[in-house]
Amino acid sequence: MEKKAIIGKKVGMTQIFDEAGKVIPVTVIEAGPCTVVQKKTAEKDGYEAIQLGFQQTTEKHLTKGQKGHLAKADAGMLKVLKEVKVDSYAQLNVGDQLKADVFKIGDKVDATGISKGKGFAGVVKRHNAGVQKRSHGGGPVHRHAGSMGSTSTPSRIRKGKIGAGQMGNEQVTVQNLEVVKVDPEVNLIAVRGAIPGPKGGVVIIKSTAKVNVVKQAGAGISANPQKASARVNPQKASARKH
């Protein structure tokens, strides 16, 4: 599977109809145009990758180091810089642009974005913890986490224990989504399903890391001779449908 990638902006969700008239829920992404800002080489960096720039901005929103980095590529003032690995590395040069037509209908992709921040949340909402009985004696602690300390060893709460805290606002990747429609004239890609982040959020679309295994005919049939005889002889008890 060819590795492809592009940076985009989430426009929102809608629905389209296929040829059979079935409704397909899709997320519309404004993908590109993205400029190749830098090429990482195996000789200098130890690996091969390209850095893409997306979304024009003004100088006041960039640091002095970012301005100097972008000036080398003569790509203007770009707000978002992301490094990706693509198979078309050899054909791309600094200053080249990638548009929505790098993907085509039917491609499987992974979408990465920053999920919506939901503020401070309790353990019930954040981790789906249980609540205490709402009978007498519960007091005002029905939705509290309750005791979670350990014994004298280790005499502390271990790291990773569920608890209250900030919910959302973290990087999330949804894998193995399908590209349903591509419009290169307006740089739009429609992906089946929902992807993380709010409207206007930055999204990275890459070829999926999932491996689609194609099952061979008869792969699920057991080699047990007793089961094979049951499939031939319907009188056997193991062949009857209960």
C-alpha positions in Angstrom: 0.0 0.0 0.0 1.4 3.4 -1.0 2.0 5.8 1.8 0.4 9.2 1.3 -0.4 12.1 3.6 -1.8 15.6 3.7 -2.7 18.2 6.3 -6.3 19.6 6.3 -8.9 21.5 8.2 -12.1 19.9 9.4 -15.1 21.6 7.8 -17.8 19.6 9.4 -20.1 16.6 8.9 -22.8 16.0 6.4 -24.3 13.1 4.4 -24.2 12.0 0.8 -26.0 9.3 -1.1 -24.4 6.4 -3.0 -25.6 5.0 -6.3 -27.9 2.6 -4.4 -29.5 5.6 -2.6 -28.0 4.7 0.8 -27.1 7.5 3.2 -23.3 7.8 4.0 -22.3 10.0 6.9 -19.1 11.8 6.0 -16.7 14.3 7.4 -15.7 17.0 5.0 -12.0 18.1 5.2 -10.4 21.0 3.4 -7.2 19.2 2.5 -4.3 21.4 1.4 -2.8 22.9 -0.5 0.3 21.9 1.5 3.8 23.1 0.7 6.9 20.9 1.1 9.0 23.0 3.5 11.8 20.5 4.2 13.2 17.2 3.2 14.8 14.9 5.8 17.6 12.8 4.2 19.1 9.5 5.4 22.6 11.0 5.1 21.9 14.0 7.3 19.0 12.9 9.6 19.2 9.2 9.5 15.7 8.7 7.9 13.7 10.0 4.9 10.6 12.2 5.4 9.1 15.5 4.3 7.8 18.4 6.3 4.5 19.9 5.1 3.3 23.4 5.8 -0.4 24.3 5.8 -2.6 27.4 6.4 -1.2 30.8 5.7 -0.8 33.3 8.6 0.8 36.6 9.4 4.4 37.2 10.7 3.2 38.3 14.2 2.0 34.8 14.9 5.4 33.1 14.2 8.6 33.1 16.1 11.9 34.3 14.7 13.1 30.7 14.2 10.0 29.7 12.4 10.3 32.7 10.0 13.9 31.8 9.2 12.9 28.1 8.6 10.1 29.1 6.3 12.2 31.6 4.4 14.6 28.9 3.3 11.7 27.1 1.5 10.2 30.4 0.2 6.8 29.1 1.2 5.4 32.2 2.8 4.2 32.3 6.4 2.7 28.9 7.2 0.9 28.2 10.5 1.0 24.4 10.7 4.1 22.3 10.1 3.9 18.5 10.3 6.5 15.8 9.3 5.2 12.8 7.4 6.7 9.8 5.5 5.5 9.2 2.0 6.5 6.9 -0.8 6.7 9.8 -3.3 9.7 11.2 -1.4 12.1 11.0 -4.3 9.8 12.9 -6.7 9.1 15.8 -4.2 11.3 18.8 -3.7 11.2 21.8 -1.4 8.5 24.2 -2.6 6.3 21.6 -4.3 2.6 21.5 -3.3 0.3 18.6 -2.4 -3.4 18.9 -3.0 -6.5 16.8 -2.2 -6.0 14.7 -5.3 -3.1 12.8 -3.6 -6.0 10.5 -2.4 -8.6 8.9 -4.5 -12.0 7.3 -3.8 -11.8 4.0 -1.9 -8.5 4.8 -0.2 -8.3 3.7 3.5 -6.9 6.5 5.7 -6.1 7.3 9.4 -7.3 10.7 10.6 -5.4 12.4 13.5 -6.6 15.5 15.3 -7.0 17.1 18.7 -10.2 16.1 20.4 -12.7 18.7 21.8 -11.7 19.8 25.3 -14.5 19.2 27.8 -12.9 20.8 30.9 -12.6 19.2 34.3 -14.6 16.1 34.6 -15.3 13.6 37.4 -14.4 10.0 37.4 -17.9 8.9 36.4 -18.0 10.9 33.2 -14.3 10.6 32.4 -13.8 6.9 33.0 -17.4 5.5 33.2 -17.0 4.6 36.9 -19.9 3.3 38.8 -22.0 5.4 41.3 -22.9 4.6 44.8 -26.5 3.7 45.9 -28.8 6.7 46.1 -30.3 5.5 49.3 -30.0 6.8 52.9 -26.5 7.2 54.2 -24.9 7.9 50.9 -24.3 11.5 51.7 -23.1 14.0 49.0 -20.6 11.5 47.6 -22.6 9.4 45.2 -20.4 10.2 42.2 -17.0 10.4 44.1 -14.3 7.9 43.3 -14.2 6.5 46.8 -11.2 5.0 48.5 -8.4 3.9 46.2 -5.4 3.9 48.4 -3.4 0.6 48.7 -2.1 -1.2 51.8 1.1 -0.4 53.7 2.9 -1.6 50.6 3.3 0.6 48.6 1.4 3.1 50.8 0.5 5.3 47.8 -1.7 5.4 44.8 -0.1 3.8 41.8 0.4 5.8 38.6 -2.3 5.4 36.0 -5.2 5.0 38.5 -8.4 6.5 37.1 -9.5 9.8 38.6 -11.0 13.2 38.0 -9.2 15.6 35.7 -9.2 17.3 32.3 -11.2 15.4 29.7 -10.5 15.7 26.0 -8.1 18.1 24.4 -5.7 15.3 23.5 -4.4 13.8 20.2 -6.7 11.1 18.9 -6.3 8.9 15.8 -9.3 7.2 14.1 -8.0 4.4 11.9 -9.2 2.7 8.7 -11.6 5.3 7.4 -12.7 5.3 3.8 -12.4 8.2 1.3 -15.8 8.5 -0.3 -15.3 11.6 -2.4 -12.5 13.9 -3.6 -12.9 17.3 -5.2 -9.5 18.6 -6.2 -10.9 21.9 -7.6 -11.9 23.1 -4.1 -9.4 20.9 -2.2 -12.1 18.9 -0.3 -12.0 15.3 0.8 -15.1 13.5 2.2 -14.3 10.6 4.6 -16.8 8.1 5.8 -17.5 8.5 9.6 -16.5 11.0 12.2 -13.0 12.3 13.0 -11.8 14.0 16.2 -11.7 17.7 16.8 -14.0 20.8 16.4 -14.9 22.5 13.1 -11.9 24.3 11.9 -9.5 22.0 13.7 -6.3 20.8 12.0 -6.4 17.2 10.8 -3.6 15.0 9.4 -4.8 12.4 6.8 -2.4 9.5 6.2 -2.7 6.1 4.5 -3.9 3.7 7.1 -1.6 1.6 9.2 -4.1 -1.2 9.3 -3.4 -4.3 7.3 -6.6 -5.6 5.6 -6.4 -9.4 5.7 -8.2 -11.1 2.9 -9.6 -14.5 4.1 -9.2 -17.4 1.7 -12.1 -19.6 0.8 -12.5 -22.4 3.3 -10.2 -20.8 5.8 -12.7 -21.1 8.6 -13.5 -24.9 8.0 -12.0 -27.2 10.6 -9.7 -30.0 9.6 -11.2 -32.3 12.3 -12.4 -35.4 10.5 -15.3 -35.9 13.0 -16.6 -32.4 12.2 -16.1 -33.1 8.5 -18.2 -36.3 8.8 -20.9 -34.3 10.6 -21.1 -31.9 7.6 -21.6 -34.8 5.3 -24.0 -36.8 7.5 -26.9 -34.6 8.6 -28.2 -37.4 11.0 -25.2 -36.8 13.3 -26.1 -34.9 16.5 -23.2 -32.5 15.9 -24.7 -31.5 12.5 -28.2 -30.6 13.9 -29.0 -27.0 14.3 -30.1 -26.3 17.9 
